[in-house]
């Protein structure tokens, strides 16, 4: 399945590398620019055609008015036929009438049509009506119209009857000219916009895309990191962020490689350390037969020291796994499990057997017979890591004052199907630096020279059980960890949800 998805992704990348010109971002930009300019030209074309029609009609009225004013003084005289024909031909009309007050005089007429299809008063025309009438004229044929309007500089009205076809032809010629001019303007504008945007945006984006493709092939090569341009626009900011991201990713890959090398080295150390432990165990058996109190005292400590080294290498290997195994949940006697932890840590009130000769009280405050639904081995590891960190914090104090209270308390309770486990110590507490990365391996160590693996492993094991681990605020000194786990008691009396205690979750 994974191989098929990878092949499909490679095919898509190869297909994208051979895109047709109009499928590229620059091609789409060019087409959209041409389209938008054409839309703008259409929006301009509509009122311009209406305005052209109005000017054409006004020109005809002015020409007719000029011819009429010449003969306006010839009262009660009919113009000769040749003069009327010349006037009608000059104005392109069928008839010309001049109206003064309530009196109307027919100046010239010839071949009057049987009917007039439409009448237009040019004295008052709204913009909407002019646009409407222009489109009606464009899509009409063989119409006869009557047009009338005032004569400039007088109170007279000029009235003409004319065929609309000459006007329609003039409008079509005008529209054709405007169309070709719009195409030229749109191409020229689109070309300028394309060159500008391609220079400022498309080319830098292509450069960033090429850098990402080259970097993805060899992310460990420092020469594959993009070199951002010294610009302050959004693309320049994106290039600088890409450079920072590539450097961070390269650093992360180096750390992962170092961790992989560390895991290999530790696995070899673990193998050899077990052989050393086997030899040490054989030597301890023979040393135990020597009737010398000093030998009997230090031989077990030698074995415990080797055991700690082996445990440390095993934890490094365990953390290096892709994931922990699924918990094998069983009924676990929690008090007995905590006693095993105490015995493993060899914490005792007797100074002769205490860790680093510092007396530490280990108190188990667990109700008798308390059983938890958990994986005993994984829960043991989680409690063991937290308690061992507590011991290291308590023994790190160089003071020999026996009045200082050094105590670890492990308590547990079950309420409403949830188990709560508290590990509380009276140590110096967590330093602020450790609180920032408490559950991150190699970052959350609470002591000098530590790795932070103990808390990281405990966090992973608790989450594998569907629980949470966090640091509880304390008024005094010390560190208080709290683990909550879902539990299935044999008899559950209450089904109300558990009210969360005031706890500061870290590492969520």
FIVOSE-60636 format. One line per 2 residues: number of its first residue (from 1); for each residue x, y, z of C-alpha. Coordinates in nm, 2 decimals. Last residue first. Layout:
residues N
NUM = X,Y,Z | ...
END
This chain:
residues 508
508 = 0.07,1.77,2.72 | 0.43,1.77,2.85
506 = 0.34,1.92,3.18 | -0.01,1.91,3.35
504 = -0.04,2.14,3.65 | -0.28,1.97,3.89
502 = -0.58,2.11,4.09 | -0.78,1.78,4.13
500 = -1.01,1.67,3.85 | -1.36,1.57,3.96
498 = -1.41,1.21,3.87 | -1.72,1.14,3.67
496 = -2.02,0.99,3.85 | -2.06,0.62,3.81
494 = -2.06,0.53,4.18 | -2.06,0.18,4.34
492 = -1.81,0.00,4.13 | -1.76,-0.35,4.24
490 = -1.47,-0.54,4.07 | -1.28,-0.22,4.00
488 = -1.20,-0.13,3.64 | -0.93,0.13,3.64
486 = -0.84,0.43,3.41 | -0.51,0.56,3.52
484 = -0.41,0.89,3.69 | -0.04,0.95,3.78
482 = 0.06,1.24,4.01 | 0.41,1.36,4.06
480 = 0.50,1.57,4.37 | 0.84,1.73,4.40
478 = 0.99,1.88,4.71 | 0.98,2.21,4.89
476 = 0.66,2.36,5.03 | 0.34,2.49,4.88
474 = 0.33,2.21,4.63 | 0.18,2.23,4.27
472 = 0.13,1.88,4.13 | 0.34,1.77,3.84
470 = 0.17,1.56,3.58 | 0.11,1.21,3.44
468 = -0.19,1.11,3.24 | -0.36,0.78,3.16
466 = -0.47,0.58,2.86 | -0.24,0.29,2.96
464 = 0.00,0.38,2.68 | 0.00,0.73,2.82
462 = 0.14,0.60,3.14 | 0.42,0.41,2.96
460 = 0.51,0.71,2.75 | 0.52,0.95,3.05
458 = 0.74,0.70,3.25 | 0.98,0.67,2.95
456 = 1.02,1.05,2.92 | 1.06,1.09,3.29
454 = 1.34,0.83,3.31 | 1.50,0.95,2.99
452 = 1.58,1.30,3.11 | 1.94,1.25,3.02
450 = 2.12,1.35,3.34 | 2.47,1.50,3.36
448 = 2.35,1.78,3.60 | 2.01,1.70,3.75
446 = 1.65,1.75,3.66 | 1.68,1.62,3.31
444 = 1.41,1.74,3.07 | 1.60,1.79,2.75
442 = 1.76,1.46,2.66 | 1.42,1.30,2.65
440 = 1.13,1.54,2.67 | 0.90,1.49,2.97
438 = 1.00,1.79,3.18 | 1.09,2.03,2.90
436 = 1.01,2.37,3.05 | 1.00,2.24,3.41
434 = 1.37,2.14,3.39 | 1.48,2.50,3.34
432 = 1.27,2.61,3.64 | 1.45,2.37,3.88
430 = 1.23,2.10,4.02 | 1.21,2.05,4.39
428 = 1.48,2.05,4.67 | 1.38,1.70,4.79
426 = 1.09,1.62,5.02 | 0.94,1.36,4.80
424 = 0.59,1.28,4.67 | 0.49,1.00,4.43
422 = 0.11,1.00,4.40 | -0.10,0.73,4.22
420 = -0.47,0.80,4.13 | -0.68,0.52,3.99
418 = -1.00,0.61,3.82 | -1.32,0.40,3.82
416 = -1.51,0.63,4.04 | -1.23,0.66,4.30
414 = -0.93,0.44,4.34 | -0.64,0.54,4.58
412 = -0.27,0.54,4.57 | 0.03,0.66,4.78
410 = 0.40,0.65,4.74 | 0.59,0.87,4.99
408 = 0.96,0.94,4.95 | 1.14,1.10,5.25
406 = 1.46,1.28,5.32 | 1.40,1.51,5.63
404 = 1.70,1.71,5.71 | 1.81,1.66,6.07
402 = 2.09,1.43,5.96 | 2.28,1.73,5.83
400 = 2.54,1.58,5.60 | 2.48,1.84,5.33
398 = 2.59,1.74,4.98 | 2.23,1.74,4.85
396 = 2.23,1.51,4.55 | 2.10,1.23,4.76
394 = 1.75,1.36,4.77 | 1.74,1.45,4.40
392 = 1.88,1.11,4.30 | 1.63,0.94,4.53
390 = 1.34,1.13,4.37 | 1.47,1.04,4.02
388 = 1.48,0.67,4.13 | 1.12,0.70,4.26
386 = 1.00,0.84,3.92 | 1.18,0.58,3.72
384 = 1.07,0.29,3.94 | 0.70,0.40,3.93
382 = 0.71,0.40,3.55 | 0.91,0.08,3.52
380 = 0.68,-0.10,3.76 | 0.37,0.02,3.57
378 = 0.52,-0.13,3.25 | 0.60,-0.47,3.42
376 = 0.26,-0.49,3.60 | 0.05,-0.41,3.29
374 = -0.25,-0.25,3.45 | -0.59,-0.30,3.62
372 = -0.51,-0.20,3.98 | -0.56,-0.39,4.30
370 = -0.57,-0.24,4.65 | -0.57,-0.52,4.90
368 = -0.45,-0.31,5.19 | -0.48,0.06,5.11
366 = -0.15,0.21,4.99 | 0.07,0.45,5.18
364 = 0.41,0.31,5.11 | 0.68,0.52,5.29
362 = 1.04,0.52,5.18 | 1.25,0.70,5.43
360 = 1.59,0.80,5.31 | 1.91,0.78,5.52
358 = 2.22,0.90,5.32 | 2.50,0.64,5.30
356 = 2.50,0.67,4.92 | 2.17,0.47,4.91
354 = 2.09,0.33,5.25 | 2.22,-0.01,5.36
352 = 2.45,0.09,5.65 | 2.23,0.40,5.71
350 = 1.94,0.17,5.81 | 1.61,0.34,5.70
348 = 1.63,0.15,5.38 | 1.62,0.22,5.01
346 = 1.76,-0.06,4.80 | 1.62,0.08,4.47
344 = 1.52,-0.27,4.37 | 1.37,-0.33,4.71
342 = 1.17,-0.01,4.70 | 1.04,-0.09,4.35
340 = 0.95,-0.45,4.46 | 0.76,-0.29,4.76
338 = 0.57,-0.07,4.52 | 0.46,-0.38,4.32
336 = 0.35,-0.55,4.64 | 0.14,-0.25,4.74
334 = -0.01,-0.24,4.38 | -0.14,-0.59,4.38
332 = -0.20,-0.61,4.00 | -0.51,-0.74,3.82
330 = -0.39,-0.78,3.46 | -0.35,-0.56,3.16
328 = -0.09,-0.65,2.90 | 0.00,-0.30,2.79
326 = 0.06,-0.26,2.41 | 0.43,-0.27,2.34
324 = 0.61,0.07,2.34 | 0.66,0.26,2.02
322 = 0.93,0.32,1.76 | 1.19,0.19,2.00
320 = 1.47,0.43,2.10 | 1.32,0.47,2.44
318 = 1.37,0.10,2.52 | 1.73,0.12,2.40
316 = 1.82,0.41,2.63 | 1.63,0.23,2.91
314 = 1.84,-0.09,2.85 | 2.16,0.11,2.87
312 = 2.06,0.26,3.21 | 1.94,-0.07,3.35
310 = 2.28,-0.23,3.26 | 2.47,0.05,3.43
308 = 2.24,0.02,3.74 | 2.30,-0.36,3.75
306 = 2.68,-0.30,3.74 | 2.65,-0.08,4.04
304 = 2.43,-0.33,4.22 | 2.68,-0.61,4.17
302 = 2.96,-0.39,4.32 | 2.74,-0.29,4.60
300 = 2.68,-0.67,4.67 | 3.06,-0.73,4.69
298 = 3.12,-0.43,4.92 | 2.98,-0.55,5.25
296 = 3.08,-0.92,5.22 | 3.43,-0.82,5.13
294 = 3.46,-0.59,5.43 | 3.31,-0.86,5.66
292 = 3.57,-1.12,5.55 | 3.48,-1.49,5.56
290 = 3.53,-1.54,5.19 | 3.24,-1.76,5.06
288 = 3.06,-1.44,4.93 | 3.37,-1.36,4.72
286 = 3.32,-1.69,4.52 | 2.96,-1.61,4.44
284 = 3.05,-1.25,4.38 | 3.30,-1.35,4.12
282 = 3.04,-1.55,3.93 | 2.80,-1.26,3.95
280 = 3.08,-1.02,3.83 | 3.14,-1.25,3.53
278 = 2.78,-1.25,3.44 | 2.76,-0.87,3.48
276 = 3.06,-0.82,3.26 | 2.89,-1.03,2.99
274 = 2.58,-0.82,3.04 | 2.79,-0.51,3.00
272 = 2.93,-0.64,2.66 | 2.58,-0.67,2.52
270 = 2.46,-0.34,2.66 | 2.77,-0.16,2.53
268 = 2.69,-0.29,2.18 | 2.33,-0.18,2.21
266 = 2.46,0.15,2.34 | 2.67,0.21,2.04
264 = 2.38,0.13,1.80 | 2.15,0.35,1.99
262 = 2.40,0.63,2.00 | 2.44,0.61,1.62
260 = 2.07,0.63,1.58 | 2.07,0.93,1.83
258 = 2.34,1.10,1.63 | 2.14,1.04,1.31
256 = 1.83,1.18,1.48 | 2.03,1.49,1.59
254 = 2.16,1.54,1.24 | 1.80,1.51,1.10
252 = 1.69,1.77,1.36 | 1.97,2.01,1.25
250 = 1.87,1.97,0.89 | 1.51,2.03,0.98
248 = 1.60,2.35,1.17 | 1.82,2.47,0.88
246 = 1.54,2.40,0.63 | 1.29,2.58,0.85
244 = 1.51,2.88,0.89 | 1.57,2.90,0.52
242 = 1.20,2.86,0.45 | 1.13,3.14,0.70
240 = 1.38,3.36,0.52 | 1.22,3.28,0.18
238 = 0.87,3.35,0.31 | 0.98,3.69,0.44
236 = 1.13,3.77,0.10 | 0.81,3.66,-0.06
234 = 0.61,3.89,0.17 | 0.82,4.19,0.09
232 = 1.13,4.31,0.26 | 1.40,4.21,0.01
230 = 1.75,4.09,0.06 | 1.71,3.76,-0.12
228 = 1.70,3.44,0.07 | 1.97,3.17,0.01
226 = 1.79,2.84,0.00 | 1.95,2.54,0.18
224 = 2.08,2.28,-0.07 | 2.44,2.37,0.01
222 = 2.40,2.24,0.36 | 2.35,1.88,0.23
220 = 2.16,1.67,0.48 | 1.82,1.73,0.31
218 = 1.94,1.56,-0.01 | 1.63,1.50,-0.23
216 = 1.40,1.71,-0.03 | 1.64,2.01,-0.05
214 = 1.63,2.00,-0.43 | 1.25,2.00,-0.44
212 = 1.23,2.27,-0.17 | 1.48,2.49,-0.35
210 = 1.29,2.44,-0.68 | 0.97,2.55,-0.52
208 = 1.14,2.85,-0.36 | 1.28,2.96,-0.70
206 = 0.95,2.90,-0.87 | 0.79,3.13,-0.60
204 = 1.06,3.39,-0.66 | 0.99,3.37,-1.04
202 = 0.61,3.39,-1.00 | 0.61,3.68,-0.76
200 = 0.80,4.00,-0.85 | 0.92,3.91,-1.20
198 = 0.61,3.72,-1.30 | 0.39,3.99,-1.14
196 = 0.55,4.26,-1.35 | 0.58,4.07,-1.67
194 = 0.22,3.95,-1.64 | 0.09,4.29,-1.56
192 = 0.26,4.44,-1.86 | 0.14,4.16,-2.09
190 = -0.21,4.18,-1.95 | -0.22,4.55,-2.02
188 = -0.10,4.51,-2.38 | -0.34,4.22,-2.43
186 = -0.63,4.40,-2.28 | -0.56,4.72,-2.47
184 = -0.53,4.54,-2.80 | -0.85,4.34,-2.73
182 = -1.03,4.66,-2.62 | -0.93,4.83,-2.95
180 = -1.06,4.54,-3.14 | -1.39,4.56,-2.96
178 = -1.42,4.94,-2.97 | -1.38,4.93,-3.35
176 = -1.64,4.66,-3.38 | -1.88,4.85,-3.15
174 = -1.84,5.17,-3.36 | -1.90,4.99,-3.68
172 = -2.21,4.83,-3.53 | -2.33,5.17,-3.40
170 = -2.29,5.33,-3.74 | -2.48,5.05,-3.90
168 = -2.76,5.09,-3.65 | -2.78,5.46,-3.71
166 = -2.80,5.41,-4.09 | -3.07,5.14,-4.03
164 = -3.29,5.37,-3.81 | -3.49,5.53,-4.09
162 = -3.59,5.89,-4.03 | -3.86,6.12,-3.91
160 = -3.75,6.46,-3.79 | -3.88,6.71,-3.53
158 = -3.70,7.03,-3.44 | -3.83,7.23,-3.14
156 = -3.81,7.61,-3.11 | -3.73,7.81,-2.80
154 = -3.40,7.92,-2.92 | -3.02,7.90,-2.86
152 = -2.99,7.53,-2.94 | -3.29,7.38,-3.11
150 = -3.49,7.16,-2.88 | -3.56,6.79,-2.94
148 = -3.74,6.55,-3.17 | -3.68,6.21,-3.31
146 = -3.93,5.99,-3.50 | -3.82,5.64,-3.58
144 = -3.86,5.40,-3.88 | -3.74,5.05,-3.82
142 = -3.59,4.82,-4.08 | -3.40,4.60,-3.82
140 = -3.37,4.58,-3.44 | -3.10,4.42,-3.23
138 = -2.86,4.72,-3.21 | -3.15,4.98,-3.19
136 = -3.30,4.79,-2.88 | -2.95,4.79,-2.73
134 = -2.92,5.16,-2.77 | -3.27,5.23,-2.64
132 = -3.19,5.04,-2.31 | -2.86,5.22,-2.26
130 = -3.03,5.56,-2.32 | -3.32,5.47,-2.09
128 = -3.07,5.38,-1.81 | -2.88,5.71,-1.86
126 = -3.21,5.91,-1.84 | -3.32,6.11,-2.15
124 = -3.48,6.45,-2.13 | -3.48,6.69,-2.44
122 = -3.39,6.40,-2.67 | -3.75,6.29,-2.71
120 = -3.76,5.96,-2.90 | -4.05,5.80,-3.09
118 = -4.07,5.44,-3.21 | -4.21,5.24,-3.50
116 = -4.35,5.52,-3.72 | -4.61,5.42,-3.98
114 = -4.70,5.44,-4.35 | -4.36,5.57,-4.44
112 = -4.34,5.93,-4.58 | -4.18,5.93,-4.93
110 = -4.07,6.29,-4.91 | -4.11,6.57,-4.66
108 = -3.96,6.91,-4.60 | -4.02,7.21,-4.37
106 = -4.35,7.11,-4.21 | -4.45,7.39,-3.98
104 = -4.58,7.35,-3.63 | -4.74,7.63,-3.42
102 = -4.81,7.59,-3.06 | -4.49,7.76,-2.95
100 = -4.26,7.72,-3.25 | -4.23,7.38,-3.41
98 = -4.01,7.30,-3.70 | -4.08,6.98,-3.91
96 = -3.84,6.77,-4.11 | -3.94,6.46,-4.30
94 = -3.78,6.14,-4.44 | -3.43,6.20,-4.29
92 = -3.07,6.16,-4.39 | -2.99,6.53,-4.30
90 = -2.83,6.62,-4.62 | -3.06,6.40,-4.83
88 = -3.37,6.56,-4.66 | -3.24,6.91,-4.73
86 = -3.14,6.83,-5.09 | -3.48,6.67,-5.15
84 = -3.66,6.97,-5.00 | -3.46,7.21,-5.22
82 = -3.54,7.01,-5.53 | -3.91,7.01,-5.44
80 = -3.94,7.38,-5.40 | -4.00,7.50,-5.05
78 = -4.36,7.58,-4.96 | -4.42,7.94,-4.87
76 = -4.65,8.05,-4.59 | -4.37,8.22,-4.41
74 = -4.03,8.22,-4.56 | -3.84,8.33,-4.25
72 = -3.79,7.97,-4.13 | -3.62,7.89,-4.46
70 = -3.26,7.91,-4.33 | -3.37,7.80,-3.98
68 = -3.48,7.47,-4.12 | -3.15,7.37,-4.27
66 = -2.97,7.45,-3.94 | -3.23,7.26,-3.75
64 = -3.20,6.95,-3.97 | -2.82,6.95,-3.91
62 = -2.87,7.00,-3.54 | -3.12,6.72,-3.52
60 = -2.89,6.48,-3.71 | -2.60,6.57,-3.49
58 = -2.82,6.50,-3.18 | -2.91,6.16,-3.32
56 = -2.54,6.07,-3.36 | -2.45,6.21,-3.02
54 = -2.72,6.00,-2.85 | -2.61,5.69,-3.03
52 = -2.25,5.74,-2.93 | -2.35,5.79,-2.57
50 = -2.54,5.45,-2.57 | -2.24,5.28,-2.73
48 = -2.01,5.44,-2.46 | -2.25,5.33,-2.18
46 = -2.22,4.96,-2.28 | -1.86,4.96,-2.39
44 = -1.72,5.06,-2.05 | -1.86,4.76,-1.87
42 = -1.75,4.55,-2.17 | -1.40,4.70,-2.14
40 = -1.38,4.60,-1.77 | -1.48,4.25,-1.86
38 = -1.22,4.24,-2.13 | -0.96,4.36,-1.88
36 = -1.07,4.08,-1.64 | -1.04,3.82,-1.91
34 = -0.70,3.93,-2.03 | -0.57,3.93,-1.67
32 = -0.72,3.59,-1.60 | -0.55,3.44,-1.91
30 = -0.21,3.59,-1.81 | -0.24,3.47,-1.45
28 = -0.34,3.12,-1.56 | -0.04,3.10,-1.78
26 = 0.19,3.23,-1.49 | 0.05,2.97,-1.25
24 = 0.10,2.69,-1.49 | -0.19,2.50,-1.65
22 = -0.20,2.74,-1.95 | 0.16,2.65,-2.04
20 = 0.10,2.28,-2.02 | 0.25,2.11,-1.72
18 = 0.55,1.88,-1.75 | 0.69,1.90,-1.40
16 = 0.34,1.85,-1.26 | 0.32,1.52,-1.44
14 = 0.65,1.41,-1.28 | 0.53,1.51,-0.94
12 = 0.20,1.33,-0.99 | 0.38,1.02,-1.10
10 = 0.61,1.03,-0.80 | 0.30,1.06,-0.57
8 = 0.14,0.76,-0.73 | 0.46,0.56,-0.69
6 = 0.48,0.66,-0.32 | 0.11,0.56,-0.27
4 = 0.17,0.23,-0.44 | 0.47,0.16,-0.22
2 = 0.28,0.24,0.09 | 0.00,0.00,0.00
END
